[in-house]
Amino acid sequence: MVEAFKIGRGTYGSPRVLRELVERGLEIGRRRVARLMRELGLQGVSPRKFRMTTNSDHEQSLAENVLARNFEASGPNEKWTTDITYVWTAEGWLYLAVVMDLYSRRIVGWAMADHLQTSLCLDALSMALGHRANVKGLIHHSDRGVQYASNRYREALDARGIECSMSRRGNCWDNAVAESFFGTFKNELIYRRPWLTRQDAKDAIVEYIEIFYNRIRRHSTIGNVSPVTFEEMDQATRACAA
């Protein structure tokens, strides 16, 4: 029980702890897992509310909400979502931009900086495009922030044949999956300790995204496996069907 809880770095509630135990061959029910966790003082991380940080007060051209809250995808590189969040350190703000594949919920691109310029988002997009091929026709969804509406960003999407989609004004639910990731990220990492330097925060964020979130953390939307495991299972299934 304690070992399964530690795998989740102290963030797992009873459903994910149960999945860890079942995969280890233990026959146990969720109610018993929940009871034992209470007795052992093991408690997962509870979510906090998020704050809006989007600057949509600009004169850049906007795109239609093509995604229309349809967050399901039938395969990789069909729909991506992206957003920016902030992390406070003793040195000042650190900003994080991520790009997520909605099929596997994997973070395929990310970038960090001490500013909110368009280059931050372009760096995250560049990483995603470097990791993924065959993106023509992909739907790229974001909020209406000035970075995503900028000519430079829209041109980068057009150059790869990617369709741009944007949330409606003041409607955070149109980009709910990205908001949900940031809520999870902050609850499981950022709010658990103070950050003295931007570099300390950067190192921890890279490890969280690339090691824990993408490769270890179980995600209920994709069958309680990690995004990387889900993609590997998907690739194996498609190879067998070919």
Secondary structure, DSSP 8 states (H G I E B T S, - for coil): -HHHHHHTTT---HHHHHHHHHHTT----HHHHHHHHHHHT----------------S-S------STT----SSTTSEEEEEEEEEEETTEEEEEEEEEETTTTEEEEEEEESS--HHHHHHHHHHHHHH----TT-EEEE-S-HHHHSHHHHHHHHHTT-EEEE--TT-GGGGHHHHHHHHHHHHHTGGGS---SHHHHHHHHHHIIIIIIHHT--BGGGTSB-HHHHHHHHHHHHHHH-
